[in-house]
Amino acid sequence: MKVNIHESWKNILIDEFDKPYFKDLLAFVETEYLLHNCYPIKNQIFSALNNCHFNDVKIVIIGQDPYHGEGQANGLCFSVNDTVSHPPSLVNVFKEIERDLGLQYPESGNLERWAKQGVLLLNATLTVRAQQAGSHQKKGWENFTNAIIKIISKEKKEVVFLLWGGFAKQKAKFIDGFRHHILTSGHPSPLSANRGYWFNNKHFSKANLYLTEKGYEPINWE
C-alpha cells in the first residue's frame, strides 16, 4: 500500500517507514482492504496528517478507532463525512461547544474545518474492518501514532493535547507536560457523559485561552 502523507510529516516520520513493524502493517492493511470492506476509504487513511500539516499543529485530539459503519469514517477522529448522521460521541462534543462557547450546533459532522486550522484529529488506529470495532488494533498502527505523538512532543512546543477518556489519557506518558498543555476529561460517549465526566469540561475555551496567551490564533470551533 502506498503511503500518501504530506511532505511535512513524511520528512519527520521517515525512520518509521523503514521499520519492520510498519512494513508488516502496510501489508496487513493492503490484504484487509482487498478481502473485506474497511474504513475509511484508502485515500482518507492519512487524512489527519494531510489536513493538518506538522508546522501547523496547535491542538491534538486523540481518538481510538475509526467509525466502522458504512460511509461514516473520513480519517479524522470523531469526524464523519458530510451528510452522515452524527454519532453519539460527536453529538456530545458539539453540545459541549454549544455550552462552552455559545456556538450554534452545526449541520455537518465533518471536522476538516478544524483540521485546516491546526487541530490534529488523530485516531490511535487508522483503519478498521466494517462492523468490527477494534479489528485493526495491535497490528502496528499504535506504534506509528505513538511515534507521531512523541515527535510532536519533542519537536514542537506549546501544543494543547485534549485527552478524552481512559484510552487517550494513557498517551500522556508520551507528552512533555512542561513544553505543552494537557487537558483531560471523561470521554464524550453517552456512557461517560451521562455520568457527568464530559459536560462542562470547557476544553474548547480553555484551549483557546492557552493559545491566545502564547500568542497564537485561537481555533474557530464553529
GIZI-V844993 format. One record per residue. N is the residue number from 0. PSI is psi in degrees with one decimal (NA if undefined). OMEGA is omega as a letter, one per 40 degrees, with the letter a starting at -180 (NA if undefined). Layout:
BEGIN
n->N psi->PSI omega->OMEGA
n->N psi->PSI omega->OMEGA
END
This chain:
BEGIN
n->0 psi->135.5 omega->a
n->1 psi->136.5 omega->i
n->2 psi->104.6 omega->a
n->3 psi->87.1 omega->a
n->4 psi->141.2 omega->i
n->5 psi->145.6 omega->a
n->6 psi->-34.2 omega->a
n->7 psi->-32.3 omega->i
n->8 psi->-38.3 omega->a
n->9 psi->-38.9 omega->a
n->10 psi->-33.5 omega->a
n->11 psi->-11.5 omega->i
n->12 psi->7.4 omega->a
n->13 psi->-36.1 omega->a
n->14 psi->-31.8 omega->i
n->15 psi->-35.3 omega->a
n->16 psi->-26.0 omega->a
n->17 psi->-4.3 omega->a
n->18 psi->144.9 omega->a
n->19 psi->-38.9 omega->a
n->20 psi->-37.4 omega->a
n->21 psi->-38.1 omega->i
n->22 psi->-39.8 omega->i
n->23 psi->-38.6 omega->i
n->24 psi->-47.2 omega->a
n->25 psi->-38.7 omega->i
n->26 psi->-41.8 omega->i
n->27 psi->-47.7 omega->a
n->28 psi->-42.0 omega->i
n->29 psi->-45.3 omega->a
n->30 psi->-43.4 omega->a
n->31 psi->-44.3 omega->a
n->32 psi->-25.4 omega->i
n->33 psi->-38.0 omega->a
n->34 psi->-18.8 omega->a
n->35 psi->163.8 omega->i
n->36 psi->125.5 omega->a
n->37 psi->158.2 omega->a
n->38 psi->153.1 omega->e
n->39 psi->179.2 omega->i
n->40 psi->156.5 omega->a
n->41 psi->-42.8 omega->a
n->42 psi->3.1 omega->i
n->43 psi->1.4 omega->a
n->44 psi->-41.2 omega->a
n->45 psi->27.9 omega->a
n->46 psi->-34.9 omega->a
n->47 psi->-42.2 omega->a
n->48 psi->-32.0 omega->a
n->49 psi->-23.9 omega->i
n->50 psi->-15.1 omega->i
n->51 psi->99.0 omega->a
n->52 psi->155.8 omega->a
n->53 psi->-46.9 omega->a
n->54 psi->-18.1 omega->a
n->55 psi->-6.9 omega->a
n->56 psi->121.8 omega->i
n->57 psi->-35.7 omega->a
n->58 psi->141.3 omega->i
n->59 psi->125.1 omega->i
n->60 psi->129.4 omega->a
n->61 psi->123.2 omega->i
n->62 psi->-175.8 omega->a
n->63 psi->-58.3 omega->a
n->64 psi->150.9 omega->i
n->65 psi->155.8 omega->i
n->66 psi->142.8 omega->a
n->67 psi->8.4 omega->i
n->68 psi->156.6 omega->a
n->69 psi->126.3 omega->i
n->70 psi->5.0 omega->a
n->71 psi->-59.6 omega->a
n->72 psi->140.6 omega->i
n->73 psi->17.9 omega->i
n->74 psi->-0.7 omega->i
n->75 psi->130.7 omega->a
n->76 psi->142.1 omega->a
n->77 psi->-9.9 omega->a
n->78 psi->150.3 omega->i
n->79 psi->163.2 omega->i
n->80 psi->155.6 omega->i
n->81 psi->146.0 omega->i
n->82 psi->-4.8 omega->i
n->83 psi->139.6 omega->i
n->84 psi->144.3 omega->a
n->85 psi->123.4 omega->i
n->86 psi->158.3 omega->a
n->87 psi->-41.4 omega->a
n->88 psi->-41.0 omega->i
n->89 psi->-37.2 omega->i
n->90 psi->-45.0 omega->a
n->91 psi->-32.0 omega->i
n->92 psi->-48.6 omega->a
n->93 psi->-36.1 omega->i
n->94 psi->-38.2 omega->i
n->95 psi->-37.1 omega->i
n->96 psi->-39.8 omega->i
n->97 psi->-48.1 omega->a
n->98 psi->-43.1 omega->a
n->99 psi->-44.9 omega->a
n->100 psi->-7.6 omega->a
n->101 psi->19.2 omega->a
n->102 psi->152.2 omega->a
n->103 psi->142.3 omega->i
n->104 psi->128.1 omega->a
n->105 psi->157.3 omega->i
n->106 psi->-42.2 omega->a
n->107 psi->137.7 omega->i
n->108 psi->10.7 omega->i
n->109 psi->114.1 omega->a
n->110 psi->17.3 omega->i
n->111 psi->-30.5 omega->i
n->112 psi->-30.5 omega->i
n->113 psi->-45.2 omega->a
n->114 psi->-39.4 omega->a
n->115 psi->-17.5 omega->i
n->116 psi->-2.5 omega->i
n->117 psi->18.1 omega->i
n->118 psi->110.9 omega->i
n->119 psi->112.3 omega->a
n->120 psi->85.0 omega->a
n->121 psi->114.3 omega->i
n->122 psi->145.3 omega->i
n->123 psi->-35.3 omega->i
n->124 psi->128.5 omega->a
n->125 psi->-7.0 omega->i
n->126 psi->165.1 omega->i
n->127 psi->149.0 omega->i
n->128 psi->142.3 omega->a
n->129 psi->132.2 omega->i
n->130 psi->16.4 omega->i
n->131 psi->83.2 omega->a
n->132 psi->135.8 omega->i
n->133 psi->6.7 omega->a
n->134 psi->-19.7 omega->i
n->135 psi->15.7 omega->i
n->136 psi->153.1 omega->i
n->137 psi->33.8 omega->i
n->138 psi->-2.9 omega->i
n->139 psi->-19.4 omega->a
n->140 psi->-39.8 omega->a
n->141 psi->-37.0 omega->i
n->142 psi->-43.7 omega->a
n->143 psi->-48.2 omega->a
n->144 psi->-29.7 omega->i
n->145 psi->-39.0 omega->i
n->146 psi->-38.1 omega->i
n->147 psi->-45.6 omega->a
n->148 psi->-43.8 omega->a
n->149 psi->-40.5 omega->a
n->150 psi->-41.9 omega->i
n->151 psi->-44.9 omega->a
n->152 psi->-41.5 omega->a
n->153 psi->-42.0 omega->a
n->154 psi->-19.0 omega->a
n->155 psi->175.7 omega->i
n->156 psi->155.9 omega->i
n->157 psi->40.6 omega->i
n->158 psi->141.6 omega->i
n->159 psi->124.7 omega->i
n->160 psi->121.0 omega->i
n->161 psi->108.5 omega->a
n->162 psi->106.3 omega->a
n->163 psi->115.1 omega->i
n->164 psi->165.5 omega->a
n->165 psi->-40.4 omega->a
n->166 psi->-49.3 omega->a
n->167 psi->-36.6 omega->a
n->168 psi->-28.0 omega->i
n->169 psi->-20.7 omega->a
n->170 psi->-9.2 omega->a
n->171 psi->-28.2 omega->a
n->172 psi->-15.2 omega->i
n->173 psi->-0.9 omega->a
n->174 psi->132.5 omega->i
n->175 psi->104.2 omega->a
n->176 psi->-11.6 omega->i
n->177 psi->-30.5 omega->a
n->178 psi->-23.1 omega->a
n->179 psi->172.0 omega->a
n->180 psi->120.0 omega->a
n->181 psi->125.8 omega->i
n->182 psi->131.0 omega->a
n->183 psi->152.4 omega->i
n->184 psi->179.6 omega->i
n->185 psi->170.0 omega->i
n->186 psi->149.6 omega->i
n->187 psi->3.6 omega->i
n->188 psi->151.1 omega->a
n->189 psi->-39.4 omega->a
n->190 psi->-46.6 omega->a
n->191 psi->-44.9 omega->a
n->192 psi->-40.2 omega->a
n->193 psi->-15.7 omega->i
n->194 psi->1.4 omega->i
n->195 psi->16.6 omega->a
n->196 psi->-1.3 omega->a
n->197 psi->-56.6 omega->a
n->198 psi->145.3 omega->i
n->199 psi->19.4 omega->i
n->200 psi->-19.9 omega->i
n->201 psi->33.3 omega->a
n->202 psi->-29.1 omega->a
n->203 psi->-41.8 omega->i
n->204 psi->-36.5 omega->i
n->205 psi->-41.2 omega->i
n->206 psi->-44.7 omega->a
n->207 psi->-36.6 omega->i
n->208 psi->-43.9 omega->i
n->209 psi->-47.4 omega->a
n->210 psi->-43.6 omega->a
n->211 psi->-42.7 omega->i
n->212 psi->-30.4 omega->a
n->213 psi->-0.5 omega->i
n->214 psi->16.0 omega->i
n->215 psi->157.6 omega->i
n->216 psi->132.2 omega->i
n->217 psi->165.6 omega->i
n->218 psi->136.7 omega->i
n->219 psi->102.8 omega->a
n->220 psi->3.6 omega->a
n->221 psi->NA omega->NA
END
